[in-house]
Amino acid sequence: MASLWCLLLLALPVLARDVTDEEYSRFPRLYQLDDYGACLARPGGLYCLGSFHLAPLQQPHALYDMLQEYSSDRHHFNRTQLHRGYCVSARCPRLHARSPARRFERCAALRARRLALRASLARLAYCRTHAQEYARQHSPAPLDLPQKLFLYVLGAIVALNVAGTVYDVATGDHAKKNPVLSSWSVRGNWRRLTASCADGDPRLAALSPLQGVRVLLMMLIMATHSGCIHDMLYLYNPRWIEQISRHPVLMIFLNGTAVVQIFVMLSNFLLAYNLLLYTKSNPISLRLLPYITLKRIARISPVYLLVTGYAATWWARSGSGPLWAPTVGAESDACRRKFWTHVFYVNNLLDPEDICLVQTWFLAVDMQLHVLGALLALRLARRPRAPRRLARLLLAACALNAALAYAFGWKSIVYFAYPSTLKTMYSGIPSFAWLYQAPWGSLPACLIGLLLAFLHFELQEAGVKVSSYQWLRVPYALAPLLIVSWILAGNYVRQFDAPWFTAAYVALERPVLSLLAGGILLGMLNGLEGWLKHLMAWRGWQAMGRMSLSVLMLHWILNLSLAASRPQPITTSLFSVVVDWAATSAASYALAVPLTLMLEMPAARCVTALVLRREPKRA
Ligand SMILES: *[C@@H]1O[C@H](CO)[C@@H](O)[C@H](O)[C@H]1NC(C)=O
């Protein structure tokens, strides 16, 4: 392992087009923010935020040529643009113009002229005056209907929990209870949340390492998003990101987003495996499909829609600062526009470039593939040679992605994951909207999950003792290393961009990772021991793993609020990303406790009690 890292460090690409520190010190600052609060506190205060294009005022212009050359490197931000938040009233007090935006532009142009550059306003985020700011503080806008609705829903949830808990405690431990009311008991749900294993069934107990896997993946996702958010905001030292983005190890985060595929694989594995266990003693037919879908919706939608609802209503009001409106405010508006698409799980297909909470594409894809997966599992259960048919479908799905990628020129994320594209969350990149977030992009992982479930079930039924095959231990032990290597291989892969090559990589990238992860999963479930299994089966992960949905939903809101409320450009560094990540994960898990306990668990149980009474319990 250590030698692998060394090899990678040696392979660090030569810093070809980087400039010396002295040259760099002559660049205009990429980001600048004046004091927002002090500016707007003064009568007549005017604060504007926006981006400017630079152009040379004379030819030749050595500095401008250098800026252009520097920007042409894909790892660098575009330095012929400037991002400014100016207290226009203090910087240019004697300047007057037709409109605040014009005044802002001329004020910035004055500064740029000192470097013989012309700055023209490319995008205005906002201009705010003292009068507007104080009007807002003294008489906040009245609540609108969605905001009121959100409060009513919150109130109803609390009331249900109070009623359910009082009922549960009052009737004592042994009484026969109304299942609908008692499903809202905080006490009962707390016991479920903290139980060591929900089912006594040994086959399901064997799945306990999966909770550890979930927690590990959530941590990785949160770490990636913390770095992502630094990249998206105003930075004090953008050069650090530019330089670190060349580091091969960073590929773990850029290309590591493919680990989300493991979630897709796991969820379809569990779906099919539970279904197969169910078929052992029950008849099976396509009529189960609505039940399975409803059950999934009952589990996901309450938390999903409550958090998205918060983002669409109260999030924007919950803070302020120079960067608050263009980041949190803009995303909150997107949530309001797209809320209904979230209700129907089509937010990744309708207007996919308008993003409300980046992580929600996954919930949409997961639901779309869950229905498809259930359909396939129901069709194939009890059929002979089901694994072979699934394997054929898997090959077809990979070929489909390659063909789509070839036809439309879509590429895997390594080809467009650079600081400057990440800054706008890959907006305007069709590969992200139509391949990365699309259901067909994750279809292979879904099929792999189904395939493994059928294999695992058949192995169990046939009584095959996988752990007695000694030679299997080698690939099993190597698989985690192979996963990391496959992700890091992105460094190498992205040097080649022939259309046939990028299309082939699209076909392989995600499926290989899912297959490797699936191999580990099968090994763990079939008695192959190892440090990974012991680590993942730790009891402490159980409750945390059960809160994954709430954490997935909450972390982006918490992390962005934390970062966007800072009144100054962020000084970014490894430590500061780690600090944001630690704060976000602690806060997400803490807030996820009430959310899981008072909404996710009771809502799912309540629907089960109401509608699915005759259906068997499934994990
Ligand atoms: C940088 O931005 C300017 C517009 O300000 C644009 O014309 C140019 O193509 C961009 N450069 C790169 C390398 O993207």
Ligand as a Chemical Component Dictionary entry (heavy atoms), coordinates in Angstrom:
data_LIG
# 
_chem_comp.id                   LIG 
_chem_comp.type                 NON-POLYMER 
_chem_comp.pdbx_formal_charge   0 
_chem_comp.three_letter_code    LIG 
# 
loop_
_chem_comp_atom.comp_id 
_chem_comp_atom.atom_id 
_chem_comp_atom.alt_atom_id 
_chem_comp_atom.type_symbol 
_chem_comp_atom.charge 
_chem_comp_atom.model_Cartn_x 
_chem_comp_atom.model_Cartn_y 
_chem_comp_atom.model_Cartn_z 
_chem_comp_atom.pdbx_ordinal 
LIG C1 C1 C 0 -12.296 32.864 -19.100 1  
LIG O1 O1 O 0 -13.380 33.760 -19.107 2  
LIG C2 C2 C 0 -13.484 34.529 -20.289 3  
LIG C3 C3 C 0 -14.602 35.484 -20.093 4  
LIG O2 O2 O 0 -14.312 36.340 -19.050 5  
LIG C4 C4 C 0 -13.707 33.635 -21.464 6  
LIG O3 O3 O 0 -13.794 34.385 -22.658 7  
LIG C5 C5 C 0 -12.571 32.659 -21.564 8  
LIG O4 O4 O 0 -12.813 31.749 -22.600 9  
LIG C6 C6 C 0 -12.407 31.905 -20.254 10 
LIG N1 N1 N 0 -11.206 31.119 -20.321 11 
LIG C7 C7 C 0 -11.194 29.799 -20.102 12 
LIG C8 C8 C 0 -9.903  29.123 -20.219 13 
LIG O5 O5 O 0 -12.204 29.175 -19.815 14 
# 
loop_
_chem_comp_bond.comp_id 
_chem_comp_bond.atom_id_1 
_chem_comp_bond.atom_id_2 
_chem_comp_bond.value_order 
_chem_comp_bond.pdbx_ordinal 
LIG C1 O1 SING 1  
LIG C1 C6 SING 2  
LIG O1 C2 SING 3  
LIG C2 C3 SING 4  
LIG C2 C4 SING 5  
LIG C3 O2 SING 6  
LIG C4 O3 SING 7  
LIG C4 C5 SING 8  
LIG C5 O4 SING 9  
LIG C5 C6 SING 10 
LIG C6 N1 SING 11 
LIG N1 C7 SING 12 
LIG C7 C8 SING 13 
LIG C7 O5 DOUB 14 
# 
